[in-house]
Amino acid sequence: MTKIADLLAAGPTYSVEFPAPKSPGMLRQLEKAVLELDAHGPDFCSITYGAGGSTKDGTLEAVLYVHHQTDLVVMPHLTCAGQTHAEVLGLVERYRDEGIENLLALAGDPPLEGQQVGDFHFAVELIDLAREHADFTIGVSAFPEVHPNSPSRDEDRRRLADKLSKAEFGITQFFWDADHYFRMRDELVAIGCTTPVIPSLFPIGNIEVARRITGMNGAEWPQWLEDRLAAVADDPDGIRRVGIDVATEIGARLLEEDPPGLHLYTLNRSEAVTEIWRNLGLDDRRRR
């Protein structure tokens, strides 16, 4: 058994994230990507949980596959959105009983139209429930450019520091300028928060998807990125190449200042992540 807190205590971690599958075919694609990326030995992987529990069954199936069929340390996402107390408790107890030791507690996306609101509103409520039932290592999310619903930057940082004080680590939403991460890091340290926060990298494969998720996160979509993508907008291979190059450039800038790790979005494809991994020399940086 491996806790992410212990990995972080030993040095930087390099990890990947898989979206929960919504169909058997998507589960097969996830399994393929997991096996291909497992060859690089990421320190851990996370499995997402959809809005309002829309991928609830897929999340559990994917988590159990990774946990029992591979050597990867798996961290399920656990979200508030649309979940009852009984549903969340059932997942927490199932993960505990399966021997899973790591969770990522998130507020999550708002419930989809017509879905239940749920019994939880904030990630700290999930942390408290999980702590009552098992000795998990728990991570939380962080928005380097502040959460889109935050009333102010100062309030955002105070709330983030409070949340991090209940967790062992954080993982950021992705961003397009490493300085956003460095500013968040420095602001947290200035108010006494030293919990490690791992930055994330997102390899663009589809311009509209990347632009939409960036907007949902309240993050900046910079003009230089728009210009680079516009130059290859009619070329899927060109878009993919720009996505890899941009993620590599941001990752290299982050690594200059020794972050506690890097977390790479896979979108259940291994090719782009493998290239970024190699470009950044993460095989050489790993401890194992």
C-alpha positions, 0 to 999 in steps of 0.5 A: 500500500502506498500513500501519496503523502509518503511519496511527496515527503520523499520528493516530487511526484509525477502523476496522471489523470484519467477521465471516468469512462461513460461507456464500455468502449471508453473503459477499454480506451482508459485501460489501454491508456493506463497500460501504456502509461504504466510503463513510465511508472507514474507515482500515482494516477487519479480517476475523475468523477462526473457532474452529479455522479454522471460517471459514478459507475464508470469511476468505480469500475476504472478505480478497481481496474487500476487498483487490482490489475496494475501497479499504479497507485490510484486516487479516486476523485470524490465530489459533492455535486448531486451526492447524498450522504449515503452515496458518498459514505458508500463509496468511502467505505468501498474504497477503504475496504478495497485497500485504496488509501488516497482520495481527492475531495472536490466540490465538483461541477454543479449538478446537471439539470434535473439532478438532485442537489445533494447533501454536500456543498464544500470539499471540506465536508467530504474530508471530514466524512472520509476521516471519520471512516478511514485513514486516507491521504486526502488531496484537494483542488486549487485554482491558481487564478482564484476560484471563479466564485470567489468574492476576492483574491484575498478571500480565495486564498484564505479559503484555499489555505483553510481547505489545504490545512485539512488535507495532505496536498493539493492539485491545481486546475490547469493554467496557461502561464506558470506565473499564475502558479508561482503567485498562488504558491507565494500568496499561500506561503505568505499567510502561513500555508505550506501544504504542497500544491502540485501544478497540472498540465493539459495537452490541448487536442481539441481547441473548443474543448480546451477553451471551454474548460479554461472558461469553466475554471475561470482561467485566462485564455491568453492571446498568444495561445489563441494565435498559435492555435489559430495558425493550425486550426484546420490541422488536427495534427498541428493542434496536437503538436501545439498542445504538446509544445505548450504543455512542455514549455509550461512544465519546463518553466515549472520545473525550474522552481522545483514544484512538489510534482507535476500532474498531467491530464491524459484525456484517456490517451497516452500519446501526448502525455508520453511525449510531454513526459519524455520532453521534460525528462521525467523518467530521469527525475523519478525516484524509482 
